[in-house]
Amino acid sequence: MRVIATAGHVDHGKSTLIHALTGSHPDRLAEERRRGLTIDLGFAWTDLPSGERLAFVDVPGHERFVPTMLAGVGPVPAVLFVVAADEGWKPQSAEHLAAVDALGVRHGLLAVTRCDLADPRPATAQAQDRIWSSTLGGVEAVAVSARTGAGLADLRAALGRLAARLPDGDADSPVRLWIDRSFTVRGSGLVVTGTLGAGRLRRGDVLVTAKTGRTVRVRALQALGEETDLVRATARVAVNVRDLDKESTGRGDALLTPDSFLPCLRCDVRVHGGTPAAALPRTAVAHIGSAAVPVRVRPLGTDVVRLTLPAPLPLRIGDRAVLRDPGLRRVLAGLTVLDPQPPELRLRGSAARRAAELGDARGTPGEAAELRRRLLVRRGELTAMGVAVHTTPVAGDWLADPAHWAALSARLAELVTAYRSERPTEEGMPVEAARHRLGLPAASLVEALVTPPLRMSRGRVTAGPAALPAAVADAVHRLTTELARRPFAAPHAQQLTELGFGRRELATAVRHGAVLRLAEHVVLLPDAPRLAAERLSELDQPFTVGTASRALDTTRRVTVPLLEHCDGQGITQLLPDKRRRCERPGRPAPVTTPS
């Protein structure tokens, strides 16, 4: 299926032409038929000679209904531009063309109607000249009369050629169905309609609404008046949804694939058209998809502005929109979304810096460019903005710009070195302190930055095995001298202080393995267990704590925690009667007979 919208001045015969092409009149309201004036969007379809099914979105041409016209054209890839031969180019022809140009529509066809009333050649030349300067460029023109049928076959053939040039919708993309109409069917509930530009819809699918985030289920689908279980883009579709009422949704809302779009409350956009950013009014109406929302406009640079929206919309990089002044009833400019999740602008000069940062952005979602601008971003956020991601995350689902990641790594090494100089008794820099200093959003990113010679140790980042601070090394040297003759005569608390072991110094020495702390204020040298094994293995086995104390020339204050440490190391073995055994390495253990 292909979808085409009409465009053109009021009373130039758009609806009549669609009726002649399809056999169905797109004006469905009684008031429209009574007044002979299209007020709301109309829909009809036909089969082309090529076999292609072609759906039309017929839009009103009156100046009061331009917002409705934009709701119909916004999601559609092509237009059938209609100009009457007997009236030629008119004011609403110009405004409709300005809207089509602002939306960046590149596919179109010119139908010059009422050729039975006037020579179509002057109107054709005039219209093609005006259209040439728009995004439509050079368009094929067909003269036609809906009343007599002249030219209808040629128009059908031209529509077939236009349909063949239209790009296929990406059926694998997430669904974003802009709603252009909603109504209730007795016995079925709410039905919404729209142009499916991408993705696919199935009966039973679960979607969410853009306005409220409410979860809804697809109860039934219709495409071109026929029930179906599956609809692929591009298509006109009617969706019967559960769990939603008419008061909760309507034109301007959208049905979305869950977790595939981010709510946008502000966005940075590039301005297209003759109006410089600085000359735009500070308030206007932005037409995006089928939505029309009042926005605040803040110029950032020559052609870049920031829009602030009153309610979130599901926008992506590259989306096109129209900025319109409803008071003057004119199109101000076209817009291309460059960033639907921009940073806040708080500092003096930040607007100009932001404009320079977006200088080369053209609304084409590219992974490398977005990483350069964002430095760090979650994978899901980037894909929700329309960016295809191929980079491997640096930690969890975090993506990083390679140059920024390398700079962070170097900065972390500098921070750890400085931290060790400032706090020589601490093992390393706490991860949370490093996260804060680097301005990172998650501790996992700090841990991912730790590569040799950096290492992680008990929640801290340290620069590999470091030498003992001078004060701690001096204290260890004095302890070594103190224990030279009596290696098990652990100093008391006061003696430890006199040797230079304050709380931090002692903790540092223990972490570095320079001393062995057996219990509170029981500190020996690291080789104490080996020396103890040599003496205890010479005793008659098994032995008591008292015997061990005499062999080690120390007190129970030291012997008990030392033996418990040796038990844990397998140097000694605690027996059921509380005695112990310590065998010399290589000597077989004696066989004991239970008494």
matplotlib code that plots the C-alpha trace (Angstrom):
import matplotlib.pyplot as plt

x = [0.0, 1.1, -0.3, -0.6, -2.1, -3.8, -2.8, -4.1, -6.4, -10.0, -12.6, -10.0, -11.6, -9.4, -12.3, -14.2, -11.0, -10.5, -14.2, -13.6, -10.5, -11.8, -15.6, -15.8, -16.3, -13.8, -16.1, -17.9, -19.5, -23.0, -21.9, -19.1, -21.6, -24.1, -21.6, -19.5, -16.4, -13.9, -13.6, -11.9, -9.6, -11.1, -9.9, -10.4, -8.5, -8.2, -6.3, -3.9, -3.4, -0.1, -1.9, -0.6, -3.2, -3.2, -4.7, -5.5, -5.7, -7.8, -7.1, -9.2, -8.0, -9.6, -7.1, -9.0, -8.2, -4.5, -3.8, -6.0, -4.3, -0.9, -2.2, -3.0, 0.2, 2.6, 3.1, 2.6, 5.5, 3.9, 1.4, -1.1, -1.0, -4.2, -4.5, -7.6, -7.1, -9.6, -8.1, -4.5, -2.2, -4.0, -3.0, -3.7, -1.8, 1.2, 0.6, 0.1, 3.3, 5.2, 3.9, 4.9, 8.3, 8.8, 8.0, 10.6, 8.2, 10.1, 7.6, 4.6, 2.4, 0.6, -3.1, -4.5, -8.3, -11.3, -9.4, -12.9, -13.4, -10.1, -6.9, -4.7, -1.4, -1.0, -2.0, 0.3, 3.3, 2.7, 2.3, 5.3, 7.4, 6.3, 6.7, 10.2, 11.8, 10.4, 11.5, 9.2, 11.4, 10.3, 6.9, 5.0, 1.8, -1.5, -4.5, -7.8, -11.5, -13.4, -16.7, -16.1, -13.5, -10.9, -7.4, -8.4, -6.6, -3.5, -3.7, -4.0, -0.9, 1.0, 0.0, 1.3, 4.7, 4.7, 3.8, 6.6, 9.1, 8.0, 10.4, 9.2, 8.4, 10.8, 8.7, 11.3, 11.3, 9.3, 5.7, 4.8, 1.3, 0.3, -3.5, -5.5, -8.9, -10.6, -14.2, -16.2, -17.9, -20.8, -19.8, -16.2, -15.0, -12.5, -11.0, -8.1, -6.8, -3.5, -0.8, 1.7, 5.0, 7.2, 6.9, 4.2, 1.0, -0.5, -3.8, -2.9, 0.1, 0.7, 1.4, 1.6, 0.1, 2.4, 0.3, -0.3, 2.0, -1.1, -0.7, -3.3, -3.8, -4.8, -8.1, -8.6, -7.1, -8.5, -6.6, -8.6, -11.9, -10.8, -10.2, -6.6, -4.3, -1.1, -0.4, 3.1, 4.3, 3.5, -0.3, -3.5, -4.8, -7.7, -6.9, -9.5, -7.8, -8.8, -8.3, -8.6, -11.5, -12.1, -11.6, -8.0, -6.7, -7.3, -5.6, -2.0, -1.5, 0.4, 0.5, 4.1, 6.1, 6.9, 10.3, 11.2, 10.7, 11.8, 9.3, 10.6, 9.9, 12.5, 14.4, 17.1, 16.1, 17.5, 15.3, 14.7, 13.3, 13.8, 13.1, 16.3, 16.2, 16.5, 13.5, 11.1, 8.5, 9.1, 5.9, 4.5, 2.8, 4.8, 3.1, 4.7, 3.1, -0.6, 0.1, -0.1, 1.4, 2.3, 6.0, 8.5, 11.3, 14.8, 17.3, 20.7, 22.5, 21.8, 19.6, 19.4, 16.7, 15.5, 11.8, 10.2, 7.0, 4.0, 3.7, 6.0, 6.1, 7.8, 10.4, 13.5, 16.5, 15.6, 11.9, 10.5, 8.0, 6.4, 6.6, 3.5, 2.1, -1.6, -2.3, -0.9, -2.0, 1.3, 4.1, 7.1, 9.7, 10.4, 12.2, 14.5, 15.0, 18.7, 18.5, 15.3, 17.2, 19.4, 21.4, 20.2, 21.6, 22.6, 25.9, 26.5, 27.4, 26.0, 23.5, 26.2, 28.4, 25.5, 24.8, 28.5, 28.3, 25.4, 27.0, 27.6, 24.4, 21.9, 19.3, 20.8, 21.2, 24.8, 26.3, 29.8, 28.5, 26.1, 28.7, 31.0, 28.3, 27.0, 30.3, 28.5, 25.0, 22.9, 22.4, 18.6, 18.5, 20.5, 18.3, 15.2, 16.4, 16.6, 20.3, 21.5, 24.0, 27.0, 29.5, 30.1, 29.2, 32.1, 30.1, 26.6, 24.6, 26.8, 28.3, 31.2, 33.0, 36.4, 38.4, 36.4, 36.9, 40.7, 40.8, 38.8, 41.2, 44.2, 42.4, 41.6, 45.3, 46.2, 43.5, 44.7, 48.3, 47.4, 45.1, 47.9, 50.2, 47.7, 46.7, 49.7, 48.2, 45.1, 45.3, 43.7, 41.0, 37.4, 35.4, 32.6, 35.2, 36.6, 33.1, 32.4, 35.7, 35.2, 31.6, 30.4, 26.8, 27.6, 30.3, 30.4, 32.0, 34.8, 35.4, 35.5, 38.2, 40.5, 43.1, 46.8, 48.7, 45.5, 43.7, 40.6, 40.9, 38.0, 36.1, 39.1, 41.2, 44.9, 48.0, 49.3, 51.6, 52.9, 55.9, 55.2, 54.9, 58.1, 56.5, 55.1, 58.3, 60.2, 57.7, 58.0, 61.8, 61.7, 59.3, 61.7, 64.5, 62.3, 61.4, 64.9, 65.7, 62.2, 60.1, 56.9, 57.1, 54.4, 54.5, 51.7, 49.4, 51.6, 54.7, 53.1, 52.4, 56.0, 57.2, 55.2, 52.1, 49.1, 45.7, 46.3, 50.0, 49.1, 46.2, 48.5, 51.3, 48.7, 47.3, 50.7, 51.6, 54.4, 53.1, 50.8, 47.9, 46.6, 44.3, 43.8, 47.3, 48.8, 51.2, 54.1, 56.2, 54.8, 57.2, 56.0, 53.8, 56.8, 59.1, 56.4, 56.1, 59.8, 59.7, 56.4, 57.2, 60.1, 57.8, 56.3, 53.1, 50.4, 51.0, 49.0, 48.8, 51.1, 53.7, 53.5, 53.9, 57.1, 58.5, 57.8, 59.0, 55.8, 52.5, 49.0, 48.0, 50.1, 50.1, 46.3, 45.7, 48.9, 47.8, 44.3, 45.9, 48.1, 45.1, 43.5, 46.6, 46.9, 50.2, 48.7, 45.8, 43.4, 42.4, 39.1, 40.9, 42.0, 45.6, 47.3, 49.7, 52.3, 54.4, 57.7, 57.3, 58.3, 57.9, 55.0, 52.3, 52.3, 49.5, 47.3, 45.2, 42.0, 42.1]
y = [0.0, 3.6, 6.7, 10.1, 13.3, 16.0, 19.7, 22.9, 25.9, 25.6, 24.9, 23.7, 20.3, 18.0, 16.0, 15.8, 14.5, 11.8, 10.8, 10.5, 8.4, 6.1, 6.1, 7.1, 10.6, 11.5, 14.0, 12.0, 14.7, 15.9, 19.5, 19.0, 17.7, 20.4, 23.2, 21.6, 22.3, 19.9, 20.5, 17.4, 14.8, 12.4, 9.0, 6.9, 4.4, 2.8, 0.1, 1.3, -0.4, -1.7, -3.5, -1.1, -0.1, 3.6, 5.3, 9.1, 11.4, 14.3, 17.6, 20.8, 23.7, 26.6, 28.8, 28.2, 24.5, 24.6, 22.8, 19.9, 19.9, 19.6, 16.7, 14.8, 15.6, 15.3, 11.5, 11.0, 10.6, 12.2, 14.7, 15.2, 19.0, 20.3, 23.6, 24.7, 25.6, 28.5, 30.1, 29.3, 29.8, 31.1, 32.1, 28.7, 27.1, 29.0, 28.2, 24.5, 24.4, 26.2, 23.5, 20.7, 22.3, 22.7, 19.1, 18.1, 16.1, 15.1, 13.1, 14.7, 15.1, 18.1, 17.8, 20.8, 20.4, 21.8, 21.7, 21.7, 25.3, 26.8, 26.2, 24.3, 25.3, 28.8, 27.3, 24.4, 26.5, 28.9, 26.0, 24.1, 27.2, 27.8, 24.1, 23.9, 25.9, 23.6, 20.2, 18.6, 20.0, 19.2, 17.4, 15.7, 17.6, 16.1, 18.2, 16.6, 17.2, 15.3, 16.3, 15.0, 12.4, 13.9, 13.1, 10.6, 7.7, 9.8, 10.8, 7.1, 6.3, 9.2, 8.1, 4.7, 6.1, 8.2, 5.2, 3.2, 5.9, 6.0, 4.4, 1.4, 1.9, 0.2, -2.7, -3.6, -0.2, 0.5, 1.6, 5.3, 5.7, 9.4, 9.4, 11.7, 10.5, 8.6, 7.4, 4.8, 1.8, 0.3, -3.2, -2.7, 0.3, 2.9, 3.0, 5.3, 5.9, 7.0, 6.6, 3.9, 5.2, 2.5, -0.8, -3.4, -3.9, -7.2, -8.2, -8.7, -6.3, -4.3, -0.6, 2.5, 6.0, 8.9, 11.3, 9.2, 6.2, 4.0, 0.4, -0.7, -3.9, -4.1, -5.8, -5.6, -4.0, -2.7, -1.5, 0.1, -1.2, -4.8, -6.8, -8.0, -9.6, -7.8, -4.4, -3.4, 0.2, 2.2, 2.0, 3.6, 1.7, 1.7, 0.2, -1.0, -0.8, -2.1, -0.2, 3.3, 5.7, 8.7, 11.2, 9.9, 10.2, 11.8, 13.7, 14.5, 11.5, 8.4, 4.7, 3.5, 0.3, 0.1, 1.3, 2.5, 6.3, 8.9, 11.6, 14.9, 18.1, 20.2, 19.7, 21.5, 21.9, 23.4, 26.1, 25.8, 28.7, 32.4, 33.3, 33.6, 32.1, 35.5, 36.8, 34.0, 34.9, 33.6, 31.6, 29.7, 26.4, 23.4, 20.8, 17.4, 14.3, 14.8, 17.0, 20.8, 22.1, 25.6, 26.0, 28.5, 29.3, 30.2, 31.1, 29.4, 30.4, 31.6, 28.7, 26.6, 27.1, 25.3, 24.4, 23.9, 21.9, 21.9, 18.1, 15.3, 14.1, 10.9, 12.6, 11.2, 12.7, 13.7, 14.3, 17.1, 19.7, 23.0, 26.1, 28.3, 31.6, 30.9, 34.6, 35.7, 32.3, 31.7, 29.1, 30.5, 27.8, 24.2, 22.4, 19.3, 17.7, 17.6, 16.5, 15.4, 15.0, 18.1, 19.3, 22.2, 25.6, 27.2, 29.1, 32.3, 31.6, 28.1, 28.8, 29.9, 26.9, 24.6, 26.1, 25.6, 22.0, 21.4, 23.2, 20.0, 18.2, 17.7, 15.5, 12.3, 9.9, 8.8, 6.8, 8.3, 11.9, 11.4, 9.8, 12.7, 15.1, 13.1, 11.5, 9.0, 7.7, 4.5, 2.3, 2.3, 6.1, 6.3, 3.7, 5.4, 8.6, 6.7, 5.9, 2.4, 1.3, -1.0, 0.0, -2.4, -0.9, 0.1, -1.0, -2.4, -0.6, 2.5, 3.7, 6.1, 8.2, 6.6, 9.8, 10.8, 7.3, 7.4, 10.9, 9.6, 6.7, 9.0, 11.4, 8.5, 7.5, 11.1, 11.2, 8.0, 9.2, 12.5, 10.8, 8.4, 11.4, 13.3, 10.2, 7.9, 5.7, 4.7, 1.9, 3.7, 6.1, 5.1, 4.3, 6.8, 9.6, 8.8, 8.8, 12.2, 13.7, 12.4, 13.5, 10.0, 8.8, 5.3, 3.6, 0.8, 3.2, 3.9, 0.1, -0.3, 2.4, 0.4, -1.2, -2.0, -0.5, 0.5, -2.2, -2.6, -3.5, -3.6, -0.8, 1.3, 2.1, 1.8, 2.1, -1.5, -2.6, 0.6, 1.1, 1.7, 5.4, 6.5, 6.8, 3.3, 1.8, 3.4, 1.9, -1.5, -1.3, -0.4, -3.3, -5.6, -4.5, -4.9, -8.5, -9.6, -11.6, -12.5, -12.8, -13.6, -10.9, -8.7, -5.1, -3.8, -0.9, 1.8, 0.3, 0.1, 3.9, 4.6, 2.5, 4.8, 2.6, 4.9, 3.6, 4.5, 3.5, 0.1, -0.4, 0.5, -1.9, -4.7, -4.0, -4.2, -7.4, -5.7, -6.9, -9.6, -8.5, -11.4, -9.6, -6.1, -4.9, -8.2, -7.5, -9.7, -9.9, -11.8, -14.8, -15.5, -18.5, -20.2, -19.6, -20.9, -24.1, -24.7, -24.5, -26.3, -29.2, -30.0, -30.5, -33.7, -34.1, -33.1, -30.1, -27.5, -23.8, -23.4, -25.7, -23.6, -20.4, -21.6, -22.8, -19.5, -17.4, -15.4, -15.1, -16.5, -13.0, -13.8, -17.6, -18.1, -15.9, -17.1, -20.8, -20.0, -18.4, -21.4, -23.7, -21.7, -22.1, -25.8, -25.4, -26.8, -29.1, -28.6, -31.9, -32.6, -32.4, -28.8, -29.8, -29.3, -31.1, -29.6, -31.9, -31.1, -31.0, -34.4, -36.3, -38.8, -38.2, -40.8, -43.2, -42.5, -45.1, -43.9, -44.3]
z = [0.0, -0.7, 1.0, -0.6, 0.9, -1.1, -0.9, -2.5, -2.3, -1.1, -3.8, -6.3, -6.4, -4.2, -2.8, -6.1, -7.7, -5.1, -5.5, -9.3, -8.8, -6.1, -6.3, -2.7, -1.5, 1.3, 2.9, 5.6, 7.7, 6.9, 7.3, 4.8, 2.2, 3.0, 2.6, -0.1, 2.0, 3.5, 7.2, 8.5, 7.1, 4.6, 3.5, 0.3, -1.7, -5.1, -7.0, -9.6, -13.0, -11.7, -8.9, -6.3, -3.7, -3.1, -0.1, -0.1, 2.9, 1.7, 3.6, 3.9, 1.8, 3.7, 5.6, 8.9, 8.7, 8.0, 11.4, 10.2, 6.8, 8.6, 10.8, 7.6, 5.6, 8.6, 8.6, 4.8, 2.3, -0.8, -2.0, -4.8, -5.3, -6.8, -8.6, -10.6, -14.2, -14.1, -10.9, -11.0, -8.0, -4.9, -1.3, 0.2, -2.6, -1.4, 2.3, 1.6, -0.5, 2.3, 4.7, 2.4, 1.9, 5.7, 6.2, 3.6, 1.4, -1.7, -3.7, -5.4, -8.4, -9.8, -10.8, -12.7, -12.3, -14.1, -17.4, -19.0, -17.8, -18.9, -20.7, -18.1, -19.6, -17.8, -14.4, -15.0, -15.8, -12.9, -10.4, -11.6, -11.4, -7.7, -6.8, -8.4, -5.5, -2.8, -1.7, -4.2, -7.0, -10.6, -10.5, -13.3, -14.1, -15.4, -16.6, -15.5, -15.2, -12.5, -14.1, -17.6, -16.8, -19.1, -18.0, -15.3, -17.1, -17.4, -13.8, -12.7, -14.8, -13.2, -9.7, -10.6, -11.5, -8.3, -6.2, -7.8, -6.7, -3.1, -0.5, 1.4, 5.0, 7.4, 8.8, 11.3, 13.1, 16.2, 15.7, 16.1, 14.8, 15.0, 15.6, 13.3, 14.2, 17.1, 17.4, 19.3, 17.7, 19.6, 20.8, 19.9, 21.8, 20.7, 17.2, 16.2, 12.7, 11.3, 8.7, 9.7, 8.5, 10.0, 11.8, 11.8, 13.8, 14.7, 16.4, 20.1, 20.1, 23.3, 22.7, 24.9, 24.3, 24.0, 26.1, 29.2, 28.8, 29.3, 28.1, 25.4, 23.5, 19.8, 19.6, 15.9, 12.8, 9.5, 6.4, 3.6, 5.1, 5.4, 8.6, 8.9, 11.5, 10.3, 8.8, 7.5, 6.8, 4.9, 5.3, 6.4, 9.4, 11.8, 15.2, 17.6, 21.1, 24.5, 27.8, 26.3, 25.9, 23.6, 26.3, 27.0, 23.4, 20.1, 17.3, 18.2, 20.4, 19.2, 19.7, 20.4, 20.7, 24.4, 25.6, 22.1, 22.4, 25.0, 26.1, 24.8, 26.6, 24.9, 21.7, 19.7, 16.0, 12.8, 11.1, 7.4, 5.4, 5.1, 8.7, 10.7, 14.2, 15.9, 14.0, 15.1, 17.7, 21.2, 21.1, 18.1, 17.3, 16.2, 14.0, 14.4, 13.1, 13.8, 16.8, 17.1, 20.3, 21.5, 22.0, 23.4, 21.0, 22.2, 19.5, 20.0, 16.8, 13.3, 12.3, 15.5, 18.2, 21.3, 21.6, 25.0, 24.8, 27.2, 27.2, 26.1, 22.5, 21.2, 19.0, 17.3, 15.5, 12.0, 12.6, 10.5, 11.8, 10.8, 13.0, 12.4, 13.6, 14.2, 14.7, 11.3, 9.8, 8.1, 8.1, 9.8, 9.1, 8.7, 11.5, 11.7, 15.1, 15.9, 19.5, 21.3, 24.7, 24.9, 27.9, 30.1, 29.3, 32.6, 32.2, 30.4, 26.8, 26.8, 24.0, 21.6, 22.6, 22.0, 18.5, 17.7, 18.9, 16.6, 13.7, 11.6, 12.7, 9.9, 11.6, 10.3, 13.3, 13.4, 16.2, 16.1, 16.0, 18.8, 21.0, 20.4, 21.5, 24.4, 25.6, 27.7, 27.1, 27.7, 24.7, 25.1, 25.1, 21.9, 20.1, 21.3, 19.6, 16.3, 16.3, 15.1, 17.7, 16.8, 19.5, 22.4, 25.8, 28.1, 31.2, 31.5, 28.8, 28.9, 25.6, 25.5, 22.9, 22.5, 22.9, 26.0, 27.5, 27.0, 28.6, 31.6, 32.0, 32.0, 34.5, 36.8, 37.0, 37.9, 40.6, 42.2, 42.2, 43.8, 46.3, 47.4, 47.9, 50.0, 52.0, 52.2, 54.9, 52.8, 50.4, 47.5, 46.3, 47.1, 44.0, 45.0, 45.4, 42.0, 40.4, 41.9, 40.8, 37.2, 37.0, 36.1, 36.6, 37.8, 39.9, 37.4, 34.9, 37.4, 37.8, 34.0, 33.7, 36.1, 33.9, 34.8, 36.4, 38.3, 40.2, 42.4, 46.0, 48.5, 46.9, 46.2, 43.2, 43.8, 41.5, 41.9, 44.7, 46.3, 48.7, 52.3, 53.4, 55.1, 58.5, 58.4, 57.1, 60.0, 62.5, 61.0, 61.1, 64.9, 65.5, 63.7, 65.9, 69.0, 68.1, 66.9, 70.0, 71.2, 68.0, 70.0, 72.6, 71.1, 72.3, 74.4, 73.2, 74.7, 73.2, 69.7, 69.9, 71.0, 68.0, 65.7, 65.1, 65.3, 64.1, 60.5, 60.4, 61.8, 59.3, 56.4, 57.6, 57.9, 54.4, 52.9, 54.7, 56.6, 60.0, 61.3, 63.6, 65.5, 67.8, 69.3, 70.2, 69.4, 66.5, 65.3, 62.2, 59.2, 59.6, 63.2, 62.2, 60.4, 63.4, 65.8, 63.7, 64.0, 67.8, 68.4, 66.2, 68.6, 71.5, 72.7, 70.8, 71.6, 73.8, 75.8, 75.5, 78.6, 77.0, 73.8, 75.7, 77.4, 74.1, 72.4, 75.4, 75.5, 77.4, 76.8, 75.5, 72.4, 72.4, 72.2, 69.1, 67.5, 67.9, 66.6, 63.5, 63.0, 63.3, 60.5, 58.4, 59.0, 60.9, 64.1, 64.7, 67.6, 69.3, 71.1, 74.5, 73.6, 73.2, 69.8, 67.5, 65.3, 63.1, 61.6, 57.8, 56.3, 59.6, 59.7, 62.3, 65.1, 65.3, 68.4, 70.2, 71.7, 75.5]

ax = plt.figure().add_subplot(projection="3d")
ax.plot(x, y, z, "-o")
ax.set_aspect("equal")
plt.show()
